[in-house]
């Protein structure tokens, strides 16, 4: 089977499956489905740390246990998790990318960072889903629109490299294209969103560029980790698309910030 055919089939299955979870599952079943995604990401994270299979499986199971505990005490733990995650992405991650720190050589530290990346992402997905499945979908679409805008703009006019030693294909022109595409998407939300009455153009004008910029950090972070261990994809779980982390890299930084903003300011 050609790689393109694999990508199309996998993409259709992912869209269909995610649609079922969003609009047919109960809240508890959706939280469990999101936890399975998080566990797969945790298993892949163990691969980035060059751990053996038993350690990777154990790490995924421990993360599932933490998801269960957070689900039980969501009202108290979710805001804390989201706040810690946002602090990590906004204050620590720029230095991480600048200094090109590595996970290798410190298992406890690597596992801790994995929890800091994956667990709040799961909590944010559950939180946004509980607000409305459409809110979760619309928030995730910010990342998808940014990726599409960055890709086509970068291919067309990309000249100035964003982070050549981390991800040579990314350009500043691509970032500009992402911001423009997300801006257009924001205008669409203002006009056509089913929750447009709760949206304000001024708030979107501030939040959307911030979410777009943070999504770039998530993308660059996973690219750095994969480059440091010499792999192209985090796994082969999704034929033609790589692994779960490859698909949610930008979401790991964007969703916690979006959920925290929604929690405190909306």
PyMOL commands that set and color helices and strands:
alter all, ss='L'
color gray80, all
select helices_A, chain A and resi 3-24+27-48+53-72+74-99+107-131+133-157+172-192+196-198+201-229+244-265
alter helices_A, ss='H'
color red, helices_A
select strands_A, chain A and resi 161-163+167-171
alter strands_A, ss='S'
color yellow, strands_A
deselect
rebuild
show_as cartoon
